[in-house]
Amino acid sequence: MEVDHIRKGVKNHPEYEKWVNFYYKHDKSTYYRTTTYDQQWKNLVNQSEGIWPAILGGIEKYQNEERPVIFDGVNILPHLAKKDLDFLGVVILGKSLEDVIKRNTEDTRWGDTEIEVQSEAFFYGERPHYKEEGKKYGYKVFETADEALEYALEILK
């Protein structure tokens, strides 16, 4: 289940609208070129914490599912997951800037422009924080999905 679907489902709810539409209210080029990586991370943390109740509610709908469920989303930050979820997870970072650019080209975050700038912001700005938080809160951290696969299959059993 992609967290993006939960975000889209609450984008018109007054308590979540500010956070769901946070990035869409900015000019991408200006935002990425004038906002420091530290501030970008703080904005992502604020957005994630702001919409966390909706995301958590979406995740909880699957709590009685008999089959394994995979939750994927940039807003599932390790500190939030550790606080409210009682199952294991992994953090996948992306191995290289080139890999991140390729992934963002195939599935863009804010449309089809500024791919390299967005990718650099993730790789050099967000990625180190995900890595640090993942380790701090006891999640295994991997650079690629292939590297995480064996461990993920174990925890899904």
N, C-alpha and C positions, 0 to 999 in steps of 0.2 A: 504494500500500500504506500503510495507516494504522499508525503505530507503536503505537497503542492495542491492535491485535491481537497484537503481539509481547508487550506488557506483560501482557495477559490470559493469554497462553500460558505465562508464567513466574511467575505470581503465587504458585504453590505450591512453587516451587523455593526452598530455604532461603537461597541466596545473594542472591536478588532479592526475596523476600517483604517484607522491611523497607521497601524503596523502592517497590515496586509498590503496597503498601497504606499508604504513609506518610500520605496525606491522608485516607484512610478511617478512620484511627485517631484522628482529631481531630473534635471538634464543629465543623462549618463556621462557624457563627455566632461562636463563641468564637475560633476560629483567625483568621478575617479581621478581627475587631474588636480583637484584642489583639496580633497579630503585625505588626511594622512591615513596610513594603514591602521594606526592605533584607533583613530576615530571611526574608521570604517568597521573595525571589529566591535567597538563599543555600540555602534548603531545596530550591528547584527545581533549582538547580545540583547540589547533593548527590544528589538523586534521579536526575537525568539521568546524572550520572557513575556512580552506583551501578548503574544498569541498562544503561548504555551497551554493555557486552559482549554482552548479549542482543540489543539493538537492532542493533548492528553485525553480529552473526551473521545476523539476519533480513534485513538489507540485502544482505549478501554472497551470500545464496541467489539473488539476481537478477543477479549480476555477469556471467553469460554470456547474459543475456536479449538477444535481438536487437531487440526493440521497446523504445521508451522506457518507463521506469518512473518514477513520481512517488512520492516518499516524503513523507509528511505527518505531522508530530507536534511537539508542544510540547517533547518531550525531545531533539529533534535541535538542540542548541545549536550556534551557529556555531563555537565553539572546539573542540568535539568533532568536528564534521564536517570542519573544516579539518585536524585532526590525522590522521584515519583514512580519509577518503574522497577519491577522486581524480577527482571530477566536480563540476561547478558546481551551484549552487543559488541560491535566492532566499529572502529573509526578507519575509514579509507581516505587517504590523503591525495593520491595522485603522485606518480613517481617523478615526473619532470614537467617543466613548464610546457614543453611541446605536447605532452600527453593531455594536459589540462586544456590547452588551446584546441586540440582535436576534439575532446569531449564537449567543450563549450561551442564548438562549431556545429557539432551534431545535435546538441540540445542546449540552445542558448538560454541564458538567464533573463536578459532584458531585451530580447529581440536580436536581430542579426548584425548589429553594428558594435563597434568597439570591442570585438572579441579578444584581441590581444591585451588591451588595457584591463578588461574584466578578468582575464585569466591571470595576468600579472598580479592584480589585486588579491585574487584568491591565493595564488601560489606563494607570494611573498608576504602578504598581509594576514589572511585568515588561516592558512594552512599551519603555520607555526603554533597558533593558538589552539586549533583543533588537536594538534599533536600533544601539546602541553596539557590541555584539559583531559584528553583521553587517558594519558598516563596517570595524571593526578587522581582521576576517579576510577581507576582500575580497569579501563577498557583496553583491549588489545588494539594496537595501532598498526596498520598496514599501508603500504604505498599503492598497492593495486588490489583489485577484487580477486584476481587469480591467487595472490598470496594469502588473502583472507579466506578463501574458499574452504580449505580443509578445516580450519578452526570453526568457521561458521557452520559447516555441516555437523561438526561435533556438538555444538551448542544447540542445534536444532533438533537433536535426537531426544 
